């Protein structure tokens, strides 16, 4: 996405706990806009991040139909959100 003109970074969580709260909070503090992409209905990761860091997701993209999110779906959703800003 950066190569296409949309500066983008990502932070991937393989395991949620134990979570280095100080490190995650420091990384999240660097970003302008936080889009949390999850494969569940309730947005569990966004809730955990807000509870631990105080930062609310600017946008949540959730897919919960049982199929994995493809890279193309991520690019499309984030690109649409970037255009809105």
Backbone as ProteinMPNN parsed JSONL, in Angstrom:
{"seq_chain_A": "XXXXXXXXXXXXXXXXXXXXXXXXXXXXXXXXXXXXXXXXXXXXXXXXXXXXXXXXXXXXXXXXXXXXXXXXXXXXXXXXXXXXX", "coords_chain_A": {"N_chain_A": [[0.834, -1.185, 0.0], [1.992, 1.192, 0.708], [3.732, 1.551, -1.422], [1.887, 2.168, -3.332], [1.151, 4.677, -2.642], [-0.183, 5.098, -0.24], [0.763, 5.607, 2.823], [1.581, 3.111, 5.078], [1.625, 1.03, 7.933], [1.957, -1.922, 9.98], [0.948, -3.782, 12.846], [1.244, -6.859, 14.15], [-0.318, -9.297, 16.102], [0.58, -12.272, 17.404], [0.34, -13.825, 19.651], [-1.732, -12.967, 22.353], [-1.34, -12.796, 25.095], [1.402, -13.382, 27.287], [1.316, -9.814, 27.188], [3.314, -7.156, 26.256], [2.685, -4.39, 27.616], [3.764, -1.773, 27.838], [5.453, -1.581, 25.601], [3.65, -2.017, 23.474], [1.883, 0.134, 23.894], [3.654, 2.271, 23.443], [4.253, 1.884, 20.708], [1.706, 2.153, 19.532], [1.196, 4.78, 20.176], [2.647, 6.175, 18.298], [1.254, 6.278, 15.943], [-0.994, 7.815, 13.568], [-3.573, 7.139, 12.793], [-5.596, 4.49, 13.729], [-6.445, 1.418, 12.566], [-8.121, -1.446, 13.2], [-8.014, -4.754, 12.337], [-9.887, -7.625, 12.312], [-10.858, -11.061, 12.769], [-13.444, -11.656, 13.86], [-16.693, -11.212, 15.333], [-17.152, -9.475, 17.51], [-14.981, -7.766, 17.928], [-12.731, -8.21, 19.609], [-9.896, -7.788, 19.905], [-9.618, -5.018, 19.484], [-10.986, -4.092, 21.73], [-9.372, -5.12, 23.817], [-6.952, -3.778, 23.295], [-7.768, -1.112, 23.695], [-8.456, -1.205, 26.403], [-5.973, -1.781, 27.593], [-4.208, 0.157, 26.643], [-5.543, 2.533, 26.379], [-6.123, 3.643, 23.957], [-8.483, 4.144, 21.505], [-9.705, 2.364, 18.722], [-9.677, 3.868, 15.538], [-11.036, 2.937, 13.416], [-12.723, -0.097, 12.869], [-12.375, -3.159, 11.281], [-14.083, -5.924, 10.642], [-14.34, -9.361, 10.012], [-16.381, -12.103, 9.866], [-17.282, -14.519, 8.815], [-16.287, -17.034, 8.836], [-14.355, -17.545, 6.975], [-10.928, -16.91, 6.062], [-9.437, -13.629, 6.146], [-8.459, -12.159, 3.209], [-5.369, -10.904, 1.76], [-5.989, -9.076, -0.284], [-8.557, -8.23, 0.472], [-7.965, -6.867, 2.817], [-6.339, -4.766, 1.838], [-8.201, -3.471, 0.157], [-10.214, -2.667, 2.027], [-8.77, -1.005, 3.804], [-7.776, 0.901, 2.039], [-10.186, 2.098, 1.163], [-10.934, 3.27, 3.566], [-8.833, 5.038, 3.955], [-9.279, 6.865, 1.935], [-11.521, 8.175, 2.884], [-10.57, 9.87, 4.808]], "CA_chain_A": [[0.0, 0.0, 0.0], [2.899, 2.334, 0.721], [4.213, 1.709, -2.792], [0.783, 2.75, -4.108], [0.911, 6.046, -2.205], [-0.873, 5.155, 1.051], [1.718, 5.189, 3.851], [0.927, 2.105, 5.91], [2.411, 0.134, 8.783], [1.056, -2.822, 10.688], [1.407, -4.451, 14.054], [0.556, -8.149, 14.18], [-0.262, -10.01, 17.371], [0.489, -13.72, 17.25], [-0.208, -14.211, 20.952], [-2.185, -11.779, 23.082], [-0.817, -12.759, 26.458], [1.571, -12.093, 27.954], [1.436, -8.669, 26.291], [4.181, -6.102, 26.78], [1.823, -3.206, 27.534], [4.549, -0.56, 27.608], [5.921, -1.592, 24.209], [2.484, -1.843, 22.597], [1.416, 1.509, 24.075], [4.615, 3.145, 22.767], [4.081, 1.744, 19.257], [0.411, 2.712, 19.158], [1.278, 6.237, 20.326], [3.323, 6.727, 17.122], [0.424, 6.273, 14.739], [-2.02, 8.849, 13.424], [-4.897, 6.536, 12.65], [-5.507, 3.067, 14.044], [-7.476, 0.561, 11.998], [-7.939, -2.794, 13.746], [-8.622, -5.749, 11.455], [-10.075, -8.842, 13.102], [-11.719, -12.114, 12.248], [-14.498, -12.009, 14.806], [-17.825, -10.285, 15.321], [-17.188, -8.525, 18.62], [-13.847, -6.849, 17.964], [-12.03, -8.48, 20.863], [-8.578, -7.163, 19.935], [-9.806, -3.581, 19.675], [-11.364, -3.893, 23.135], [-8.196, -5.374, 24.652], [-6.013, -2.677, 23.097], [-8.285, 0.083, 24.358], [-8.362, -1.399, 27.839], [-4.592, -1.788, 28.056], [-3.433, 1.331, 26.216], [-6.37, 3.737, 26.381], [-6.318, 4.112, 22.585], [-9.633, 3.57, 20.812], [-9.51, 2.2, 17.277], [-10.381, 4.848, 14.709], [-11.903, 2.139, 12.547], [-12.618, -1.545, 13.039], [-12.785, -3.952, 10.127], [-14.301, -7.266, 11.169], [-14.886, -10.378, 9.114], [-16.763, -13.199, 10.76], [-18.05, -15.521, 8.076], [-15.595, -18.303, 8.908], [-13.271, -17.618, 6.003], [-9.849, -15.971, 6.392], [-9.364, -12.35, 5.427], [-7.382, -12.215, 2.213], [-4.62, -9.654, 1.641], [-6.731, -8.149, -1.151], [-9.647, -7.656, 1.264], [-7.357, -5.9, 3.733], [-5.949, -3.601, 1.038], [-9.42, -2.784, -0.277], [-10.873, -2.026, 3.167], [-7.928, 0.078, 4.323], [-7.755, 1.943, 1.013], [-11.463, 2.817, 1.247], [-10.904, 4.071, 4.793], [-7.859, 6.12, 3.748], [-9.91, 7.858, 1.063], [-12.493, 8.91, 3.679], [-9.902, 10.819, 5.701]], "C_chain_A": [[0.874, 1.241, 0.0], [3.416, 2.606, -0.683], [3.161, 2.341, -3.693], [0.428, 4.157, -3.647], [0.142, 6.194, -0.907], [0.105, 4.669, 2.12], [1.027, 4.293, 4.884], [1.968, 1.317, 6.707], [1.438, -0.831, 9.424], [1.75, -3.427, 11.888], [0.584, -5.722, 14.174], [0.759, -8.804, 15.535], [-0.442, -11.493, 17.099], [-0.125, -14.307, 18.512], [-0.609, -12.936, 21.686], [-1.573, -11.679, 24.474], [0.329, -13.736, 26.595], [1.836, -10.989, 26.929], [2.309, -7.62, 26.963], [3.447, -4.77, 26.603], [2.598, -1.94, 27.223], [5.005, -0.467, 26.147], [4.758, -1.348, 23.235], [1.962, -0.403, 22.684], [2.336, 2.484, 23.35], [4.456, 3.082, 21.251], [2.774, 2.389, 18.791], [0.421, 4.24, 19.25], [1.902, 6.911, 19.1], [2.4, 6.911, 15.923], [-0.627, 7.37, 14.766], [-3.414, 8.242, 13.477], [-4.766, 5.039, 12.85], [-6.721, 2.324, 13.49], [-7.179, -0.853, 12.483], [-8.724, -3.765, 12.868], [-8.677, -7.062, 12.216], [-10.995, -9.823, 12.388], [-12.683, -12.573, 13.321], [-15.529, -10.892, 14.84], [-17.683, -9.163, 16.345], [-16.029, -7.542, 18.675], [-13.035, -6.979, 19.239], [-10.686, -7.774, 20.961], [-8.699, -5.665, 20.174], [-10.157, -3.263, 21.127], [-10.175, -4.094, 24.071], [-7.206, -4.217, 24.526], [-6.483, -1.399, 23.783], [-8.151, -0.036, 25.876], [-6.94, -1.288, 28.364], [-3.831, -0.506, 27.743], [-4.22, 2.636, 26.295], [-6.676, 4.262, 24.993], [-7.49, 3.384, 21.943], [-9.314, 3.468, 19.323], [-10.306, 3.268, 16.536], [-11.363, 4.153, 13.778], [-11.656, 0.671, 12.844], [-13.141, -2.22, 11.781], [-12.87, -5.392, 10.614], [-14.873, -8.164, 10.077], [-15.171, -11.599, 9.969], [-17.628, -14.234, 10.055], [-17.352, -16.881, 8.042], [-14.462, -18.466, 7.917], [-12.183, -16.611, 6.37], [-9.949, -14.678, 5.581], [-8.196, -12.443, 4.459], [-6.615, -10.889, 2.218], [-5.349, -8.622, 0.778], [-7.885, -7.484, -0.399], [-9.119, -6.601, 2.233], [-7.003, -4.621, 2.971], [-7.176, -2.799, 0.624], [-10.071, -2.019, 0.877], [-10.074, -0.847, 3.695], [-7.848, 1.22, 3.316], [-9.036, 2.763, 1.034], [-11.464, 3.748, 2.459], [-9.945, 5.245, 4.635], [-8.442, 7.231, 2.873], [-10.878, 8.731, 1.85], [-11.854, 10.004, 4.52], [-9.429, 12.028, 4.937]], "O_chain_A": [[0.536, 2.238, -0.639], [3.527, 3.761, -1.092], [3.493, 2.974, -4.696], [-0.49, 4.773, -4.19], [-0.162, 7.317, -0.504], [0.265, 3.463, 2.311], [0.021, 4.675, 5.482], [3.044, 0.99, 6.207], [0.23, -0.595, 9.419], [2.973, -3.563, 11.929], [-0.641, -5.665, 14.288], [1.876, -8.856, 16.049], [-1.492, -11.921, 16.62], [-0.997, -15.174, 18.45], [0.109, -11.937, 21.636], [-1.322, -10.579, 24.966], [0.241, -14.841, 26.06], [2.507, -11.216, 25.921], [2.065, -7.242, 28.109], [3.574, -4.111, 25.571], [2.144, -1.116, 26.43], [4.945, 0.601, 25.539], [4.88, -0.565, 22.292], [1.638, 0.205, 21.664], [1.861, 3.423, 22.71], [4.518, 4.111, 20.579], [2.745, 3.085, 17.776], [-0.269, 4.914, 18.485], [1.7, 8.107, 18.892], [2.742, 7.632, 14.985], [-1.087, 7.796, 15.826], [-4.315, 8.773, 14.126], [-3.929, 4.391, 12.221], [-7.86, 2.567, 13.889], [-6.108, -1.395, 12.208], [-9.932, -3.62, 12.681], [-7.66, -7.556, 12.703], [-11.792, -9.453, 11.527], [-12.729, -13.758, 13.653], [-15.257, -9.767, 14.423], [-18.056, -8.023, 16.07], [-16.102, -6.562, 19.417], [-12.691, -5.981, 19.873], [-10.367, -7.212, 22.009], [-7.959, -5.104, 20.982], [-9.676, -2.277, 21.684], [-9.99, -3.325, 25.014], [-6.683, -3.732, 25.529], [-5.681, -0.686, 24.386], [-7.775, 0.924, 26.548], [-6.719, -0.762, 29.455], [-2.922, -0.121, 28.478], [-3.635, 3.719, 26.28], [-7.418, 5.234, 24.856], [-7.491, 2.156, 21.846], [-8.723, 4.378, 18.741], [-11.462, 3.538, 16.864], [-12.391, 4.718, 13.404], [-10.517, 0.249, 13.045], [-14.216, -1.888, 11.283], [-11.858, -6.003, 10.955], [-15.767, -7.772, 9.327], [-14.305, -12.071, 10.707], [-18.584, -14.758, 10.627], [-17.77, -17.778, 7.309], [-13.689, -19.42, 8.007], [-12.488, -15.56, 6.935], [-10.484, -14.66, 4.472], [-7.077, -12.77, 4.853], [-7.155, -9.865, 2.635], [-5.326, -7.43, 1.081], [-8.16, -6.303, -0.61], [-9.754, -5.567, 2.441], [-7.331, -3.52, 3.414], [-7.181, -1.573, 0.733], [-10.439, -0.855, 0.721], [-10.643, 0.201, 4.002], [-7.851, 2.388, 3.706], [-8.988, 3.989, 0.934], [-11.941, 4.88, 2.38], [-10.219, 6.336, 5.135], [-8.124, 8.405, 3.062], [-11.047, 9.906, 1.525], [-12.525, 10.963, 4.904], [-8.842, 12.938, 5.523]]}, "name": "protein", "num_of_chains": 1, "seq": "XXXXXXXXXXXXXXXXXXXXXXXXXXXXXXXXXXXXXXXXXXXXXXXXXXXXXXXXXXXXXXXXXXXXXXXXXXXXXXXXXXXXX"}
